[in-house]
Amino acid sequence: MSEVRVVWRAGFDNAALNRLHAEAFDHGVGVHDWLGQVRAHSLGWVCAFDGDDLVGFVNVAWDGRYHAFIMDTSVAFGSKRQGIGRALIALAVPVGAVTMLDPGQNPQAGGEAFQLRPILFPSESLATITPFGQYNIGHEAATYLDGMHLENGTVLVDGAMGFPIILESNHPTQFITTPDRDFQEALLDPTSFGVKYLLVPEDVGYQSLDALNRAYPGIYQTGAGVGQLVKQFSAGGNNWRLYQVGQ
């Protein structure tokens, strides 16, 4: 066995990968166009070559925006227990994450890969990197809102993104959040449900999935015609804005 090369987004022969996949997953050899599939739909893929022979493969599939995952991990039977599988993953995860963080390849600014920035870019201060920053914002925003002495159910926030704020608050009943039965109705008609304030994360990466960002495109930047900016909270690359609902 010669030295095995592990290569990101390498060209490969479909017939070779069909044989490798069949061997790894114990099924008949197919005629699938793997190269066409991964070029069209995958974030990337990693091939392992022993000389010119394809002996390992992993597919880094993704949804084109926020989420990526490993699948189709295959190692030739005669090359097992030599660390090839570990080498495939060791290259796929960090290079895949860096690819997701490249705005030229992913306009969603990283999606879930943003959480890996402290590992991928150790020169950056941990204090300025999510998820640490989101807890700093949680404390800052909760302290500010608690100091306003608001009535119950007057602040609308998506709990999936805003849970650090809710957890830090000494008055969590001031929030209407996603588990509440009337959350969806309050989201669509805040005034009728007594909502006075909207907590909105910056619509970058997975925070674009926030319920308020989806219901009111552009709300973080402009208020989307439903609110007036009261306060911005910023820490560690995380940015939130508090809007007062217009009457």
Stockholm file with secondary structure:
# STOCKHOLM 1.0

chainA/1-247         MSEVRVVWRAGFDNAALNRLHAEAFDHGVGVHDWLGQVRAHSLGWVCAFDGDDLVGFVNVAWDGRYHAFIMDTSVAFGSKRQGIGRALIALAVPVGAVTMLDPGQNPQAGGEAFQLRPILFPSESLATITPFGQYNIGHEAATYLDGMHLENGTVLVDGAMGFPIILESNHPTQFITTPDRDFQEALLDPTSFGVKYLLVPEDVGYQSLDALNRAYPGIYQTGAGVGQLVKQFSAGGNNWRLYQVGQ
#=GR chainA/1-247 SS CCCEEEEETCCCCHHHHHHHHHHHHTCCCCCCCHHHHHHHHEEEEEEEEETTEEEEEEEEEECSSSCEEEEEEEECGGGTTSSHHHHHHHHHHHHHHHHHHCTTTCTTTTGGGGGGHHHHCTTSCGGGSTTHHHHHHHHHHHHHHHTTTCCTTCEECCHHHHHHHHHHCSCGGGEECTTSTTHHHHHHCTGGGTCCEEEEECSSGGGGGSHHHHHSTTHHHHCTTTEEEEEEEEETTEEEEEEEECC
#=GC SS_cons         CCCEEEEETCCCCHHHHHHHHHHHHTCCCCCCCHHHHHHHHEEEEEEEEETTEEEEEEEEEECSSSCEEEEEEEECGGGTTSSHHHHHHHHHHHHHHHHHHCTTTCTTTTGGGGGGHHHHCTTSCGGGSTTHHHHHHHHHHHHHHHTTTCCTTCEECCHHHHHHHHHHCSCGGGEECTTSTTHHHHHHCTGGGTCCEEEEECSSGGGGGSHHHHHSTTHHHHCTTTEEEEEEEEETTEEEEEEEECC
//
